Amino acid sequence: MLTQCVHKEEAANGIRAMGLSPGTVATQMQKEIKSSGINPVSQLDWDAHIPPDWPARALLWMCSPEADAWCGQEISLRDESIRKKAGLI
């Protein structure tokens, strides 16, 4: 709701508000979580994590006019259609 509010209140001032939900990212931290067995995330297969460059590439796309339709919304990298639009597939 905060993202939607910022978009509605500040779009006229040139402020673009979107949320990014990348999911779990294949990083060293995820390797340590996996080896610890500490929580449900540790049980995920390694290929369930997204590549570490995807969040950065998604943010670049989000700053482009191509992402205008998603202003005020949450962008999930679990959504294959979003990944295609952001050039991640």
Distance bins in CASP14 RR format, pairs under 12 A and 6 or more apart:
PFRMAT RR
TARGET T0000
AUTHOR 0000-0000-0000
RMODE 2
METHOD distances of the structure
MODEL  1
1 7 0 0 0 0 0 1 0 0 0 0 0
1 8 0 0 0 0 0 1 0 0 0 0 0
1 9 0 0 0 0 0 1 0 0 0 0 0
1 17 0 0 0 0 0 1 0 0 0 0 0
1 19 0 0 0 0 0 1 0 0 0 0 0
1 72 0 0 0 0 1 0 0 0 0 0 0
1 73 0 0 0 0 0 1 0 0 0 0 0
1 74 0 0 0 0 0 1 0 0 0 0 0
2 8 0 0 0 0 0 1 0 0 0 0 0
2 9 0 0 0 0 0 1 0 0 0 0 0
2 10 0 0 0 0 0 1 0 0 0 0 0
2 17 0 0 0 0 1 0 0 0 0 0 0
2 18 0 0 0 0 0 1 0 0 0 0 0
2 19 0 0 0 0 1 0 0 0 0 0 0
2 72 0 0 0 0 1 0 0 0 0 0 0
2 73 0 0 0 0 0 1 0 0 0 0 0
2 74 0 0 0 0 0 1 0 0 0 0 0
3 9 0 0 0 0 0 1 0 0 0 0 0
3 10 0 0 0 0 0 1 0 0 0 0 0
3 11 0 0 0 0 0 1 0 0 0 0 0
3 15 0 0 0 0 0 1 0 0 0 0 0
3 16 0 0 0 0 0 1 0 0 0 0 0
3 17 1 0 1 0 0 0 0 0 0 0 0
3 18 1 0 0 1 0 0 0 0 0 0 0
3 19 1 0 1 0 0 0 0 0 0 0 0
3 20 0 0 0 0 1 0 0 0 0 0 0
3 21 0 0 0 0 0 1 0 0 0 0 0
3 62 0 0 0 0 0 1 0 0 0 0 0
3 70 0 0 0 0 1 0 0 0 0 0 0
3 71 0 0 0 0 1 0 0 0 0 0 0
3 72 1 0 1 0 0 0 0 0 0 0 0
3 73 1 0 0 1 0 0 0 0 0 0 0
3 74 1 0 0 1 0 0 0 0 0 0 0
3 75 0 0 0 0 1 0 0 0 0 0 0
4 10 0 0 0 0 0 1 0 0 0 0 0
4 11 0 0 0 0 0 1 0 0 0 0 0
4 17 1 0 0 1 0 0 0 0 0 0 0
4 18 0 0 0 0 0 1 0 0 0 0 0
4 19 0 0 0 0 0 1 0 0 0 0 0
4 70 0 0 0 0 0 1 0 0 0 0 0
4 71 0 0 0 0 1 0 0 0 0 0 0
4 72 1 0 1 0 0 0 0 0 0 0 0
4 73 1 0 0 1 0 0 0 0 0 0 0
4 74 0 0 0 0 1 0 0 0 0 0 0
5 11 0 0 0 0 0 1 0 0 0 0 0
5 15 0 0 0 0 0 1 0 0 0 0 0
5 17 0 0 0 0 1 0 0 0 0 0 0
5 72 0 0 0 0 1 0 0 0 0 0 0
6 12 0 0 0 0 0 1 0 0 0 0 0
6 13 0 0 0 0 0 1 0 0 0 0 0
6 14 0 0 0 0 0 1 0 0 0 0 0
6 15 1 0 0 1 0 0 0 0 0 0 0
6 16 0 0 0 0 1 0 0 0 0 0 0
6 17 1 1 0 0 0 0 0 0 0 0 0
6 18 0 0 0 0 1 0 0 0 0 0 0
6 19 0 0 0 0 1 0 0 0 0 0 0
6 71 0 0 0 0 1 0 0 0 0 0 0
6 72 1 0 0 1 0 0 0 0 0 0 0
6 73 0 0 0 0 0 1 0 0 0 0 0
7 13 0 0 0 0 0 1 0 0 0 0 0
7 14 0 0 0 0 0 1 0 0 0 0 0
7 15 1 0 0 1 0 0 0 0 0 0 0
7 16 1 0 0 1 0 0 0 0 0 0 0
7 17 1 0 1 0 0 0 0 0 0 0 0
7 18 1 0 0 1 0 0 0 0 0 0 0
7 19 0 0 0 0 1 0 0 0 0 0 0
7 68 0 0 0 0 0 1 0 0 0 0 0
7 69 0 0 0 0 0 1 0 0 0 0 0
7 70 0 0 0 0 1 0 0 0 0 0 0
7 71 1 0 1 0 0 0 0 0 0 0 0
7 72 1 1 0 0 0 0 0 0 0 0 0
7 73 0 0 0 0 1 0 0 0 0 0 0
7 74 0 0 0 0 0 1 0 0 0 0 0
8 15 0 0 0 0 0 1 0 0 0 0 0
8 17 0 0 0 0 1 0 0 0 0 0 0
8 71 0 0 0 0 1 0 0 0 0 0 0
8 72 1 0 0 1 0 0 0 0 0 0 0
8 73 0 0 0 0 0 1 0 0 0 0 0
9 15 0 0 0 0 1 0 0 0 0 0 0
9 17 0 0 0 0 1 0 0 0 0 0 0
9 72 0 0 0 0 0 1 0 0 0 0 0
10 16 0 0 0 0 1 0 0 0 0 0 0
10 17 1 0 0 1 0 0 0 0 0 0 0
10 71 0 0 0 0 0 1 0 0 0 0 0
10 72 0 0 0 0 0 1 0 0 0 0 0
11 17 1 0 0 1 0 0 0 0 0 0 0
11 18 0 0 0 0 0 1 0 0 0 0 0
11 68 0 0 0 0 0 1 0 0 0 0 0
11 71 1 0 0 1 0 0 0 0 0 0 0
11 72 0 0 0 0 1 0 0 0 0 0 0
12 71 0 0 0 0 0 1 0 0 0 0 0
14 68 0 0 0 0 0 1 0 0 0 0 0
14 71 0 0 0 0 0 1 0 0 0 0 0
15 71 0 0 0 0 1 0 0 0 0 0 0
15 72 0 0 0 0 0 1 0 0 0 0 0
16 59 0 0 0 0 0 1 0 0 0 0 0
16 62 1 0 0 1 0 0 0 0 0 0 0
16 63 1 0 0 1 0 0 0 0 0 0 0
16 64 0 0 0 0 0 1 0 0 0 0 0
16 65 0 0 0 0 1 0 0 0 0 0 0
16 67 0 0 0 0 1 0 0 0 0 0 0
16 68 1 0 0 1 0 0 0 0 0 0 0
16 69 0 0 0 0 0 1 0 0 0 0 0
16 70 0 0 0 0 1 0 0 0 0 0 0
16 71 1 0 1 0 0 0 0 0 0 0 0
16 72 0 0 0 0 1 0 0 0 0 0 0
16 73 0 0 0 0 0 1 0 0 0 0 0
16 75 0 0 0 0 0 1 0 0 0 0 0
17 62 0 0 0 0 0 1 0 0 0 0 0
17 67 0 0 0 0 0 1 0 0 0 0 0
17 68 0 0 0 0 0 1 0 0 0 0 0
17 70 0 0 0 0 0 1 0 0 0 0 0
17 71 1 0 0 1 0 0 0 0 0 0 0
17 72 1 0 1 0 0 0 0 0 0 0 0
17 73 0 0 0 0 1 0 0 0 0 0 0
17 74 0 0 0 0 0 1 0 0 0 0 0
17 75 0 0 0 0 0 1 0 0 0 0 0
18 58 0 0 0 0 1 0 0 0 0 0 0
18 59 0 0 0 0 1 0 0 0 0 0 0
18 61 0 0 0 0 0 1 0 0 0 0 0
18 62 1 0 1 0 0 0 0 0 0 0 0
18 63 0 0 0 0 1 0 0 0 0 0 0
18 64 0 0 0 0 0 1 0 0 0 0 0
18 67 1 0 0 1 0 0 0 0 0 0 0
18 68 0 0 0 0 1 0 0 0 0 0 0
18 69 0 0 0 0 0 1 0 0 0 0 0
18 70 1 0 1 0 0 0 0 0 0 0 0
18 71 1 0 0 1 0 0 0 0 0 0 0
18 72 1 0 1 0 0 0 0 0 0 0 0
18 73 1 0 0 1 0 0 0 0 0 0 0
18 74 1 0 0 1 0 0 0 0 0 0 0
18 75 1 0 1 0 0 0 0 0 0 0 0
18 76 0 0 0 0 0 1 0 0 0 0 0
18 82 0 0 0 0 0 1 0 0 0 0 0
18 86 0 0 0 0 0 1 0 0 0 0 0
19 55 0 0 0 0 0 1 0 0 0 0 0
19 58 0 0 0 0 0 1 0 0 0 0 0
19 59 0 0 0 0 1 0 0 0 0 0 0
19 62 0 0 0 0 1 0 0 0 0 0 0
19 67 0 0 0 0 0 1 0 0 0 0 0
19 70 0 0 0 0 1 0 0 0 0 0 0
19 71 0 0 0 0 1 0 0 0 0 0 0
19 72 1 0 0 1 0 0 0 0 0 0 0
19 73 1 0 0 1 0 0 0 0 0 0 0
19 74 1 0 1 0 0 0 0 0 0 0 0
19 75 1 0 1 0 0 0 0 0 0 0 0
19 76 0 0 0 0 1 0 0 0 0 0 0
19 77 0 0 0 0 0 1 0 0 0 0 0
19 82 0 0 0 0 0 1 0 0 0 0 0
20 50 0 0 0 0 0 1 0 0 0 0 0
20 54 0 0 0 0 0 1 0 0 0 0 0
20 55 1 0 0 1 0 0 0 0 0 0 0
20 56 0 0 0 0 0 1 0 0 0 0 0
20 57 0 0 0 0 0 1 0 0 0 0 0
20 58 1 0 0 1 0 0 0 0 0 0 0
20 59 1 0 0 1 0 0 0 0 0 0 0
20 60 0 0 0 0 0 1 0 0 0 0 0
20 61 0 0 0 0 0 1 0 0 0 0 0
20 62 1 0 0 1 0 0 0 0 0 0 0
20 63 0 0 0 0 0 1 0 0 0 0 0
20 67 0 0 0 0 0 1 0 0 0 0 0
20 70 0 0 0 0 0 1 0 0 0 0 0
20 72 0 0 0 0 0 1 0 0 0 0 0
20 73 0 0 0 0 0 1 0 0 0 0 0
20 74 1 0 0 1 0 0 0 0 0 0 0
20 75 1 0 1 0 0 0 0 0 0 0 0
20 76 0 0 0 0 1 0 0 0 0 0 0
20 77 1 0 0 1 0 0 0 0 0 0 0
20 78 0 0 0 0 0 1 0 0 0 0 0
20 79 0 0 0 0 0 1 0 0 0 0 0
20 82 0 0 0 0 1 0 0 0 0 0 0
20 86 0 0 0 0 0 1 0 0 0 0 0
21 50 0 0 0 0 0 1 0 0 0 0 0
21 54 0 0 0 0 0 1 0 0 0 0 0
21 55 0 0 0 0 1 0 0 0 0 0 0
21 58 0 0 0 0 1 0 0 0 0 0 0
21 62 0 0 0 0 0 1 0 0 0 0 0
21 70 0 0 0 0 0 1 0 0 0 0 0
21 73 0 0 0 0 0 1 0 0 0 0 0
21 74 1 0 1 0 0 0 0 0 0 0 0
21 75 1 0 0 1 0 0 0 0 0 0 0
21 76 1 0 1 0 0 0 0 0 0 0 0
21 77 1 0 0 1 0 0 0 0 0 0 0
21 78 1 0 0 1 0 0 0 0 0 0 0
21 79 0 0 0 0 1 0 0 0 0 0 0
21 82 0 0 0 0 1 0 0 0 0 0 0
22 30 0 0 0 0 0 1 0 0 0 0 0
22 49 0 0 0 0 1 0 0 0 0 0 0
22 50 1 0 0 1 0 0 0 0 0 0 0
22 51 0 0 0 0 0 1 0 0 0 0 0
22 52 0 0 0 0 1 0 0 0 0 0 0
22 53 0 0 0 0 0 1 0 0 0 0 0
22 54 1 0 0 1 0 0 0 0 0 0 0
22 55 1 0 1 0 0 0 0 0 0 0 0
22 56 0 0 0 0 1 0 0 0 0 0 0
22 57 0 0 0 0 0 1 0 0 0 0 0
22 58 1 0 0 1 0 0 0 0 0 0 0
22 59 0 0 0 0 1 0 0 0 0 0 0
22 62 0 0 0 0 0 1 0 0 0 0 0
22 74 0 0 0 0 0 1 0 0 0 0 0
22 75 0 0 0 0 1 0 0 0 0 0 0
22 76 0 0 0 0 1 0 0 0 0 0 0
22 77 1 0 1 0 0 0 0 0 0 0 0
22 78 0 0 0 0 1 0 0 0 0 0 0
22 79 0 0 0 0 0 1 0 0 0 0 0
22 82 0 0 0 0 0 1 0 0 0 0 0
22 83 0 0 0 0 0 1 0 0 0 0 0
22 86 0 0 0 0 0 1 0 0 0 0 0
22 88 0 0 0 0 0 1 0 0 0 0 0
23 30 0 0 0 0 0 1 0 0 0 0 0
23 41 0 0 0 0 1 0 0 0 0 0 0
23 44 0 0 0 0 0 1 0 0 0 0 0
23 48 0 0 0 0 1 0 0 0 0 0 0
23 49 0 0 0 0 1 0 0 0 0 0 0
23 50 1 0 0 1 0 0 0 0 0 0 0
23 51 0 0 0 0 0 1 0 0 0 0 0
23 52 0 0 0 0 0 1 0 0 0 0 0
23 54 0 0 0 0 1 0 0 0 0 0 0
23 55 0 0 0 0 1 0 0 0 0 0 0
23 58 0 0 0 0 0 1 0 0 0 0 0
23 74 0 0 0 0 0 1 0 0 0 0 0
23 75 0 0 0 0 0 1 0 0 0 0 0
23 76 1 0 0 1 0 0 0 0 0 0 0
23 77 1 0 0 1 0 0 0 0 0 0 0
23 78 1 0 0 1 0 0 0 0 0 0 0
23 79 0 0 0 0 0 1 0 0 0 0 0
23 82 0 0 0 0 0 1 0 0 0 0 0
23 83 0 0 0 0 0 1 0 0 0 0 0
24 30 1 0 0 1 0 0 0 0 0 0 0
24 31 0 0 0 0 0 1 0 0 0 0 0
24 33 0 0 0 0 1 0 0 0 0 0 0
24 34 0 0 0 0 0 1 0 0 0 0 0
24 39 0 0 0 0 0 1 0 0 0 0 0
24 40 0 0 0 0 0 1 0 0 0 0 0
24 41 1 0 0 1 0 0 0 0 0 0 0
24 42 0 0 0 0 0 1 0 0 0 0 0
24 43 0 0 0 0 0 1 0 0 0 0 0
24 44 1 0 0 1 0 0 0 0 0 0 0
24 45 0 0 0 0 0 1 0 0 0 0 0
24 46 0 0 0 0 0 1 0 0 0 0 0
24 47 0 0 0 0 0 1 0 0 0 0 0
24 48 1 0 0 1 0 0 0 0 0 0 0
24 49 1 0 1 0 0 0 0 0 0 0 0
24 50 1 0 0 1 0 0 0 0 0 0 0
24 51 0 0 0 0 0 1 0 0 0 0 0
24 52 0 0 0 0 0 1 0 0 0 0 0
24 54 0 0 0 0 0 1 0 0 0 0 0
24 55 0 0 0 0 0 1 0 0 0 0 0
24 77 0 0 0 0 0 1 0 0 0 0 0
24 78 0 0 0 0 1 0 0 0 0 0 0
25 31 0 0 0 0 0 1 0 0 0 0 0
25 33 0 0 0 0 0 1 0 0 0 0 0
25 41 0 0 0 0 0 1 0 0 0 0 0
25 44 0 0 0 0 0 1 0 0 0 0 0
25 46 0 0 0 0 0 1 0 0 0 0 0
25 48 0 0 0 0 0 1 0 0 0 0 0
25 49 1 0 1 0 0 0 0 0 0 0 0
25 50 1 0 1 0 0 0 0 0 0 0 0
25 51 1 0 0 1 0 0 0 0 0 0 0
25 52 1 0 1 0 0 0 0 0 0 0 0
25 53 0 0 0 0 1 0 0 0 0 0 0
25 54 1 0 0 1 0 0 0 0 0 0 0
25 55 1 0 0 1 0 0 0 0 0 0 0
25 56 0 0 0 0 0 1 0 0 0 0 0
25 58 0 0 0 0 0 1 0 0 0 0 0
25 77 0 0 0 0 1 0 0 0 0 0 0
25 78 0 0 0 0 0 1 0 0 0 0 0
26 33 0 0 0 0 0 1 0 0 0 0 0
26 34 0 0 0 0 0 1 0 0 0 0 0
26 41 0 0 0 0 0 1 0 0 0 0 0
26 44 0 0 0 0 0 1 0 0 0 0 0
26 45 0 0 0 0 0 1 0 0 0 0 0
26 46 1 0 0 1 0 0 0 0 0 0 0
26 47 0 0 0 0 1 0 0 0 0 0 0
26 48 0 0 0 0 1 0 0 0 0 0 0
26 49 1 1 0 0 0 0 0 0 0 0 0
26 50 1 0 0 1 0 0 0 0 0 0 0
26 51 1 0 1 0 0 0 0 0 0 0 0
26 52 1 0 1 0 0 0 0 0 0 0 0
26 53 0 0 0 0 1 0 0 0 0 0 0
26 54 0 0 0 0 1 0 0 0 0 0 0
26 55 0 0 0 0 0 1 0 0 0 0 0
27 33 0 0 0 0 1 0 0 0 0 0 0
27 34 0 0 0 0 0 1 0 0 0 0 0
27 41 0 0 0 0 0 1 0 0 0 0 0
27 46 0 0 0 0 0 1 0 0 0 0 0
27 49 1 0 0 1 0 0 0 0 0 0 0
27 50 0 0 0 0 0 1 0 0 0 0 0
27 51 0 0 0 0 1 0 0 0 0 0 0
27 52 1 0 1 0 0 0 0 0 0 0 0
27 53 0 0 0 0 0 1 0 0 0 0 0
27 54 0 0 0 0 0 1 0 0 0 0 0
27 55 0 0 0 0 0 1 0 0 0 0 0
28 34 0 0 0 0 0 1 0 0 0 0 0
28 35 0 0 0 0 0 1 0 0 0 0 0
28 49 0 0 0 0 0 1 0 0 0 0 0
28 52 0 0 0 0 1 0 0 0 0 0 0
29 35 0 0 0 0 0 1 0 0 0 0 0
29 36 0 0 0 0 0 1 0 0 0 0 0
29 38 0 0 0 0 0 1 0 0 0 0 0
29 41 0 0 0 0 0 1 0 0 0 0 0
29 42 0 0 0 0 0 1 0 0 0 0 0
29 49 0 0 0 0 0 1 0 0 0 0 0
29 52 0 0 0 0 0 1 0 0 0 0 0
30 36 0 0 0 0 0 1 0 0 0 0 0
30 37 0 0 0 0 0 1 0 0 0 0 0
30 38 0 0 0 0 0 1 0 0 0 0 0
30 39 0 0 0 0 0 1 0 0 0 0 0
30 41 1 0 0 1 0 0 0 0 0 0 0
30 42 0 0 0 0 1 0 0 0 0 0 0
30 43 0 0 0 0 0 1 0 0 0 0 0
30 44 0 0 0 0 1 0 0 0 0 0 0
30 45 0 0 0 0 0 1 0 0 0 0 0
30 46 1 0 0 1 0 0 0 0 0 0 0
30 47 0 0 0 0 0 1 0 0 0 0 0
30 48 0 0 0 0 1 0 0 0 0 0 0
30 49 1 0 1 0 0 0 0 0 0 0 0
30 50 0 0 0 0 0 1 0 0 0 0 0
30 51 0 0 0 0 0 1 0 0 0 0 0
30 52 0 0 0 0 1 0 0 0 0 0 0
31 37 0 0 0 0 0 1 0 0 0 0 0
31 41 0 0 0 0 0 1 0 0 0 0 0
31 42 0 0 0 0 0 1 0 0 0 0 0
31 44 0 0 0 0 0 1 0 0 0 0 0
31 46 0 0 0 0 1 0 0 0 0 0 0
31 49 0 0 0 0 1 0 0 0 0 0 0
31 52 0 0 0 0 0 1 0 0 0 0 0
32 38 0 0 0 0 1 0 0 0 0 0 0
32 39 0 0 0 0 0 1 0 0 0 0 0
32 41 0 0 0 0 0 1 0 0 0 0 0
32 42 0 0 0 0 1 0 0 0 0 0 0
33 39 1 0 0 1 0 0 0 0 0 0 0
33 40 0 0 0 0 1 0 0 0 0 0 0
33 41 1 0 1 0 0 0 0 0 0 0 0
33 42 1 0 1 0 0 0 0 0 0 0 0
33 43 0 0 0 0 1 0 0 0 0 0 0
33 44 0 0 0 0 1 0 0 0 0 0 0
33 46 0 0 0 0 0 1 0 0 0 0 0
33 49 0 0 0 0 0 1 0 0 0 0 0
34 40 0 0 0 0 0 1 0 0 0 0 0
34 41 1 0 0 1 0 0 0 0 0 0 0
34 42 1 0 1 0 0 0 0 0 0 0 0
34 43 0 0 0 0 1 0 0 0 0 0 0
34 44 1 0 0 1 0 0 0 0 0 0 0
34 45 0 0 0 0 1 0 0 0 0 0 0
34 46 1 0 0 1 0 0 0 0 0 0 0
34 48 0 0 0 0 0 1 0 0 0 0 0
34 49 0 0 0 0 1 0 0 0 0 0 0
35 41 0 0 0 0 0 1 0 0 0 0 0
35 42 1 0 0 1 0 0 0 0 0 0 0
35 43 0 0 0 0 0 1 0 0 0 0 0
35 46 0 0 0 0 0 1 0 0 0 0 0
36 42 1 0 1 0 0 0 0 0 0 0 0
36 43 0 0 0 0 0 1 0 0 0 0 0
37 43 1 0 0 1 0 0 0 0 0 0 0
37 44 0 0 0 0 0 1 0 0 0 0 0
40 48 0 0 0 0 0 1 0 0 0 0 0
41 48 0 0 0 0 1 0 0 0 0 0 0
41 49 0 0 0 0 1 0 0 0 0 0 0
42 48 0 0 0 0 0 1 0 0 0 0 0
42 49 0 0 0 0 0 1 0 0 0 0 0
44 50 0 0 0 0 0 1 0 0 0 0 0
48 78 0 0 0 0 0 1 0 0 0 0 0
49 55 0 0 0 0 0 1 0 0 0 0 0
49 77 0 0 0 0 0 1 0 0 0 0 0
49 78 0 0 0 0 0 1 0 0 0 0 0
50 56 0 0 0 0 0 1 0 0 0 0 0
50 57 0 0 0 0 0 1 0 0 0 0 0
50 58 0 0 0 0 1 0 0 0 0 0 0
50 76 0 0 0 0 0 1 0 0 0 0 0
50 77 1 0 1 0 0 0 0 0 0 0 0
50 78 0 0 0 0 1 0 0 0 0 0 0
50 79 0 0 0 0 0 1 0 0 0 0 0
50 80 0 0 0 0 0 1 0 0 0 0 0
50 82 0 0 0 0 0 1 0 0 0 0 0
50 83 0 0 0 0 1 0 0 0 0 0 0
50 86 0 0 0 0 0 1 0 0 0 0 0
50 88 0 0 0 0 1 0 0 0 0 0 0
50 89 0 0 0 0 0 1 0 0 0 0 0
51 57 0 0 0 0 1 0 0 0 0 0 0
51 58 0 0 0 0 0 1 0 0 0 0 0
51 77 0 0 0 0 1 0 0 0 0 0 0
51 83 0 0 0 0 0 1 0 0 0 0 0
51 88 0 0 0 0 1 0 0 0 0 0 0
51 89 0 0 0 0 0 1 0 0 0 0 0
52 58 0 0 0 0 0 1 0 0 0 0 0
52 77 0 0 0 0 0 1 0 0 0 0 0
52 88 0 0 0 0 0 1 0 0 0 0 0
53 59 0 0 0 0 0 1 0 0 0 0 0
53 60 0 0 0 0 0 1 0 0 0 0 0
53 77 0 0 0 0 0 1 0 0 0 0 0
53 86 0 0 0 0 0 1 0 0 0 0 0
53 87 0 0 0 0 0 1 0 0 0 0 0
53 88 0 0 0 0 1 0 0 0 0 0 0
54 60 0 0 0 0 0 1 0 0 0 0 0
54 61 0 0 0 0 0 1 0 0 0 0 0
54 75 0 0 0 0 0 1 0 0 0 0 0
54 76 0 0 0 0 0 1 0 0 0 0 0
54 77 1 0 1 0 0 0 0 0 0 0 0
54 78 0 0 0 0 0 1 0 0 0 0 0
54 82 0 0 0 0 0 1 0 0 0 0 0
54 83 1 0 0 1 0 0 0 0 0 0 0
54 86 0 0 0 0 1 0 0 0 0 0 0
54 87 0 0 0 0 1 0 0 0 0 0 0
54 88 1 0 1 0 0 0 0 0 0 0 0
54 89 0 0 0 0 1 0 0 0 0 0 0
55 61 0 0 0 0 0 1 0 0 0 0 0
55 62 0 0 0 0 0 1 0 0 0 0 0
55 75 0 0 0 0 0 1 0 0 0 0 0
55 76 0 0 0 0 0 1 0 0 0 0 0
55 77 1 0 0 1 0 0 0 0 0 0 0
55 83 0 0 0 0 0 1 0 0 0 0 0
55 86 0 0 0 0 0 1 0 0 0 0 0
55 88 0 0 0 0 1 0 0 0 0 0 0
56 62 0 0 0 0 0 1 0 0 0 0 0
56 63 0 0 0 0 0 1 0 0 0 0 0
56 77 0 0 0 0 0 1 0 0 0 0 0
56 86 0 0 0 0 0 1 0 0 0 0 0
56 88 0 0 0 0 0 1 0 0 0 0 0
57 63 0 0 0 0 0 1 0 0 0 0 0
57 64 0 0 0 0 0 1 0 0 0 0 0
57 77 0 0 0 0 1 0 0 0 0 0 0
57 82 0 0 0 0 0 1 0 0 0 0 0
57 83 0 0 0 0 1 0 0 0 0 0 0
57 85 0 0 0 0 0 1 0 0 0 0 0
57 86 1 0 0 1 0 0 0 0 0 0 0
57 87 1 0 0 1 0 0 0 0 0 0 0
57 88 1 0 0 1 0 0 0 0 0 0 0
57 89 0 0 0 0 0 1 0 0 0 0 0
58 64 0 0 0 0 0 1 0 0 0 0 0
58 66 0 0 0 0 0 1 0 0 0 0 0
58 67 0 0 0 0 1 0 0 0 0 0 0
58 70 0 0 0 0 0 1 0 0 0 0 0
58 75 1 0 0 1 0 0 0 0 0 0 0
58 76 0 0 0 0 1 0 0 0 0 0 0
58 77 1 0 1 0 0 0 0 0 0 0 0
58 78 0 0 0 0 0 1 0 0 0 0 0
58 79 0 0 0 0 0 1 0 0 0 0 0
58 82 1 0 0 1 0 0 0 0 0 0 0
58 83 0 0 0 0 1 0 0 0 0 0 0
58 84 0 0 0 0 0 1 0 0 0 0 0
58 85 0 0 0 0 1 0 0 0 0 0 0
58 86 1 0 1 0 0 0 0 0 0 0 0
58 87 0 0 0 0 1 0 0 0 0 0 0
58 88 1 0 0 1 0 0 0 0 0 0 0
58 89 0 0 0 0 0 1 0 0 0 0 0
59 67 0 0 0 0 1 0 0 0 0 0 0
59 75 0 0 0 0 1 0 0 0 0 0 0
59 77 0 0 0 0 0 1 0 0 0 0 0
59 86 0 0 0 0 1 0 0 0 0 0 0
59 88 0 0 0 0 0 1 0 0 0 0 0
60 66 0 0 0 0 0 1 0 0 0 0 0
60 67 0 0 0 0 1 0 0 0 0 0 0
60 86 0 0 0 0 1 0 0 0 0 0 0
60 87 0 0 0 0 1 0 0 0 0 0 0
60 88 0 0 0 0 0 1 0 0 0 0 0
61 67 1 0 1 0 0 0 0 0 0 0 0
61 68 0 0 0 0 0 1 0 0 0 0 0
61 69 0 0 0 0 0 1 0 0 0 0 0
61 70 0 0 0 0 1 0 0 0 0 0 0
61 75 0 0 0 0 1 0 0 0 0 0 0
61 77 0 0 0 0 0 1 0 0 0 0 0
61 82 0 0 0 0 1 0 0 0 0 0 0
61 83 0 0 0 0 1 0 0 0 0 0 0
61 84 0 0 0 0 0 1 0 0 0 0 0
61 85 1 0 0 1 0 0 0 0 0 0 0
61 86 1 0 1 0 0 0 0 0 0 0 0
61 87 1 0 0 1 0 0 0 0 0 0 0
61 88 0 0 0 0 1 0 0 0 0 0 0
62 68 0 0 0 0 1 0 0 0 0 0 0
62 69 0 0 0 0 0 1 0 0 0 0 0
62 70 1 0 0 1 0 0 0 0 0 0 0
62 71 0 0 0 0 1 0 0 0 0 0 0
62 72 0 0 0 0 0 1 0 0 0 0 0
62 73 0 0 0 0 0 1 0 0 0 0 0
62 74 0 0 0 0 0 1 0 0 0 0 0
62 75 1 0 0 1 0 0 0 0 0 0 0
62 77 0 0 0 0 0 1 0 0 0 0 0
62 82 0 0 0 0 1 0 0 0 0 0 0
62 85 0 0 0 0 0 1 0 0 0 0 0
62 86 1 0 0 1 0 0 0 0 0 0 0
62 87 0 0 0 0 0 1 0 0 0 0 0
62 88 0 0 0 0 0 1 0 0 0 0 0
63 70 0 0 0 0 0 1 0 0 0 0 0
63 71 0 0 0 0 0 1 0 0 0 0 0
63 75 0 0 0 0 0 1 0 0 0 0 0
63 86 0 0 0 0 0 1 0 0 0 0 0
64 70 0 0 0 0 0 1 0 0 0 0 0
64 71 0 0 0 0 0 1 0 0 0 0 0
64 85 0 0 0 0 0 1 0 0 0 0 0
64 86 0 0 0 0 1 0 0 0 0 0 0
64 87 0 0 0 0 0 1 0 0 0 0 0
65 71 0 0 0 0 0 1 0 0 0 0 0
66 82 0 0 0 0 0 1 0 0 0 0 0
66 84 0 0 0 0 0 1 0 0 0 0 0
66 85 1 0 0 1 0 0 0 0 0 0 0
66 86 0 0 0 0 1 0 0 0 0 0 0
66 87 0 0 0 0 1 0 0 0 0 0 0
67 73 0 0 0 0 1 0 0 0 0 0 0
67 75 1 0 0 1 0 0 0 0 0 0 0
67 82 0 0 0 0 1 0 0 0 0 0 0
67 85 1 0 0 1 0 0 0 0 0 0 0
67 86 1 0 0 1 0 0 0 0 0 0 0
67 87 0 0 0 0 0 1 0 0 0 0 0
68 85 0 0 0 0 0 1 0 0 0 0 0
69 75 0 0 0 0 0 1 0 0 0 0 0
69 81 0 0 0 0 0 1 0 0 0 0 0
69 82 0 0 0 0 0 1 0 0 0 0 0
69 85 0 0 0 0 1 0 0 0 0 0 0
70 76 0 0 0 0 0 1 0 0 0 0 0
70 79 0 0 0 0 0 1 0 0 0 0 0
70 81 0 0 0 0 0 1 0 0 0 0 0
70 82 0 0 0 0 1 0 0 0 0 0 0
70 85 0 0 0 0 1 0 0 0 0 0 0
70 86 0 0 0 0 0 1 0 0 0 0 0
73 79 0 0 0 0 0 1 0 0 0 0 0
73 82 0 0 0 0 0 1 0 0 0 0 0
74 82 0 0 0 0 0 1 0 0 0 0 0
75 81 0 0 0 0 0 1 0 0 0 0 0
75 82 1 0 1 0 0 0 0 0 0 0 0
75 83 0 0 0 0 0 1 0 0 0 0 0
75 85 0 0 0 0 1 0 0 0 0 0 0
75 86 0 0 0 0 1 0 0 0 0 0 0
75 88 0 0 0 0 0 1 0 0 0 0 0
76 82 1 0 0 1 0 0 0 0 0 0 0
76 83 0 0 0 0 1 0 0 0 0 0 0
76 86 0 0 0 0 0 1 0 0 0 0 0
77 83 1 0 0 1 0 0 0 0 0 0 0
77 84 0 0 0 0 0 1 0 0 0 0 0
77 85 0 0 0 0 0 1 0 0 0 0 0
77 86 1 0 0 1 0 0 0 0 0 0 0
77 87 0 0 0 0 0 1 0 0 0 0 0
77 88 1 0 0 1 0 0 0 0 0 0 0
77 89 0 0 0 0 0 1 0 0 0 0 0
78 88 0 0 0 0 0 1 0 0 0 0 0
79 85 0 0 0 0 1 0 0 0 0 0 0
79 86 0 0 0 0 1 0 0 0 0 0 0
79 88 0 0 0 0 0 1 0 0 0 0 0
79 89 0 0 0 0 0 1 0 0 0 0 0
80 86 0 0 0 0 0 1 0 0 0 0 0
80 87 0 0 0 0 0 1 0 0 0 0 0
80 88 0 0 0 0 1 0 0 0 0 0 0
80 89 1 0 0 1 0 0 0 0 0 0 0
81 87 0 0 0 0 0 1 0 0 0 0 0
81 88 0 0 0 0 0 1 0 0 0 0 0
81 89 0 0 0 0 1 0 0 0 0 0 0
82 88 0 0 0 0 1 0 0 0 0 0 0
82 89 0 0 0 0 1 0 0 0 0 0 0
83 89 1 0 1 0 0 0 0 0 0 0 0
END
